[in-house]
Amino acid sequence: MNNLETTNPSNQQIFPDPNRIIKSKTDPKGVIEFANDYFVEISGYSRAELMGQAHNIIRHPEMPKVIFKLLWDHIQKGESMYAFVKNLTKKGQFYWVIAKVGPKTDANGNIISYVSNRRGIPVETALKVEEYYKILLEIETSNPVTVSEKYFNGLLEELNLDYDTFIQNLLGSDWKSVKNSLDVNKNPNTTPINNKTNKPIPNDIQTPLDPSKTIMSKTDLKGIIQYSNDYFVEVSGYTKEELMGQPHNIIRHPEMPKLVFKIMWDRLKRGEGLYALVKNLTKTGAYYWVIARIDPKYDENGKVDSYFSYRKASPSSAVKRIEPYYKILLSIEKEQKPEIAEQYFKGLLEDKNMTYDEFILNILGTDEKTLNNYFSEVNTINVQSEVSSIHKRNSKPIPNNREIILDPSKIIMSKTNAKGIIEYANDYFMEISGYEQHDLMGEPHNVVRHPDMPKTIFKFLWDTIQKGENIHAIVKNMSNDGKYYWVLTNFEFKYNENNEIVSYYSRRKAAPKDAVIEIEKLYNTLKSIEQKQNMQVALNYFLGLLEEKKITYHQFIMRILGVTENELNQYFEVQTATSISINEKKGFMNRLLSK
């Protein structure tokens, strides 16, 4: 028998799909004679590498020897046994399973092989088991295995439990489903289907999610799936072919209130994105909780043409907080009408003096920036590259807290048509935004708009330039990888022979830090009003503010910048002006940017 080189363990954990069974068969000496596809996939070894090897090729060194002694004592007597096992992959990763190992006998009752069925266990169970195993390992470092065996038997006596009940207690409510799925006489991969709905029948098995991965999908305006990334396929249990062309509610769990999806659709149809806590259903009937971020995407005419959904693992604490609300809504929906549930929820938000978004953040126990970071820190680039082949245009990135520092001597320049569609962008625009020319041409200019920017400001700016008035603004923009940068923007326009505006020109340069700090206070106020009321109320507030200060918008910008109009014009002409010496240019820029 050819022994493979021992793998060095790492601290990287992988999570087996609890709906799939890892199966193997060994001879009476524990030498592998069969391994199913999922064993091969999880272990990282090829089937050729596994055949003929001792089964302990996947044993993790942090497993107490006493557990395997107990296992062998049972199965050699012809008894089956359950055990929690920490296994090791070829790459050194670890994963936790519960294993049922049992003997197979010939016609004379002689043991001819051992069969092992294993499946993943919940993270909480693994943590509890690990505490017991650490104690057993410590004992075994300086004592024979018989000493740790005596300790373990003593522990069971103290707990007043036999071994099987000890296993059951650690699994809790998962025990029945585990027992059924590990029965060697049943097909573990059979999916029970509800004949009326043609959907899987839900069970109590939870699918653990890798918090470093993003589940991603794209649908058309009717919610029909057009794209799903690999992690969506892996978690849902469906193949890509089974998902494409299906309504996205193929994964909707029946314990989700309809109201949540009504709120979702109402927001999306208004062109607004949102976060939601959602319980989903796999093909095998297992469940998993996600924080979903759903965003509308726009075509070249500025119309919504699809929806993108990014889903990541939800904290168990948030699930515990949201479930009571969902149970109440479900109860109302079943006993009365969906409209009654909606009225109840609106009353709940009023009572708490919260918007829907504030309610979700409160349930999650976080703030908007932290939540955005959770979606942006991991795999954002991978997610974008996955979808680039099917959606290169208008796929806005997820914002993060990383800032791009602009070169104050350079100008970001662009030109749009009368509808705001980009027709030209200079090299510095490309460099800072992170987009290629072909990605930007034909796109709405709001492709670089940061979600922290109040809609009120853009409505005001748009209303102003459509009147043929030049205007300056301080704007927070977003790059293709989610970074932000603040610019001082100058808008101008061009007329045709009929005196109609046919294009707009925007020149942008680095915004002074003091001005950013000052304007951000106003923008935060406007965003808050927009969220709690609407954009028109925020606009009325802004116009009232200018009226109270008895200044025009232009004077307001000059005051925040702390410069004269002549100095501001010079700042934008600094790159090409010949009437100012190099030293004068540097001095002026330094003075402006130090404000």
Secondary structure, 3 states (H helix, E strand, C coil): CCCCCCCCCCCCECCCCCCCCEEEEECCCCEEEEECHHHHHHHCCCHHHHCCCEHHHHECCCCCHHHHHHHHHHHCCCCCEEEEEEEECCCCCEEEEEEEEEEEECCCCCEEEEEEEEEECCHHHHHHHHHHHHHHHHHHHHCCHHHHHHHHHHHHHHHCCCHHHHHHHHHHHHHHHHHHHCCCCCCCCCCCEECCCCEECCCCCECCCCCCCCEEEEECCCCEEEEECHHHHHHHCCCHHHHCCCEHHHHECCCCCHHHHHHHHHHHHCCCCEEEEEEEECCCCCEEEEEEEEEEEECCCCCEEEEEEEEEECCHHHHHHHHHHHHHHHHHHHHCCHHHHHHHHHHHHHHHCCCHHHHHHHHHCCCHHHHHHHHHCCCHHHHHHHHHCCCCCCCCCCCCCCECCCCCCCCEEEEEECCCEEEEECHHHHHHHCCCHHHHCCCEHHHHECCCCCHHHHHHHHHHHHCCCCEEEEEEEECCCCCEEEEEEEEEEEECCCCCEEEEEEEEEECCHHHHHHHHHHHHHHHHHHHHCCHHHHHHHHHHHHHHHCCCHHHHHHHHHCCCHHHHHHHHHCCCCCCCCHHHHHHHHHHHHCC
